[in-house]
Amino acid sequence: FDVHASPFRPENLPETRATLKRLKLEICCLSSGCALKFADRHAETIAELKEYIALVTAFTVAHSITLTLAVLGIADLPSLFVEAMIALSICYVAIENIFKKHVSKRWLLTFLFGLIHGMGFANILKDMDISKDGLVTALISFNVGIEIVQVIIVILLLPLLVWYQKKSFYRNVMMAGSVLTFMMGAYWLIERVML
């Protein structure tokens, strides 16, 4: 597809700053690039961003370990078990969202779930029938690609999530979404166990 937009020019900067200020947003430079953030929550936004990046990194490191072990044939679990555990992990997170306001050491739980999900990713790579010569490159590319996409998503969505959490309807929508997520995970779990 084509994007038809005029390029950003220095003369557009004052108008852009005024728009961001009116929206109570500003651009802050981070070591990983630039992201929009709420001007009145600078420290909290940076801390949240670091926390979310730590979570996705823990997930990536964990799934990289089991993905590598499984694809190399060192560790292998039946795919039915792995898929059931993935569904169970989805149910658990949904229940946690409903009943707990704050979870300590979430990175550890995310790491454990990443180990399970890595086995699921391994089944996908095994089905691709990659030659042994290209296996290391495929594993590195897959893992680096997943990490980059996850960090980009966090950087792009965090300002929206911070804004959304301030809304009066946030809790109700989050609860409804968590219930729906639990139901989908439970359906997937039942489907896998009953096969």
Salt bridges, closest charged atoms under 4 A:
GLU11 OE2 - ARG9 NE 3.95
GLU26 OE2 - LYS37 NZ 2.95
ASP40 OD2 - LYS166 NZ 3.67
GLU44 OE1 - ARG41 NE 2.64
GLU48 OE1 - ARG41 NH2 3.11
ASP76 OD1 - LYS126 NZ 3.03
GLU83 OE1 - ARG192 NE 2.39
GLU96 OE1 - ARG106 NH2 3.01
GLU191 OE1 - ARG192 NH1 2.60
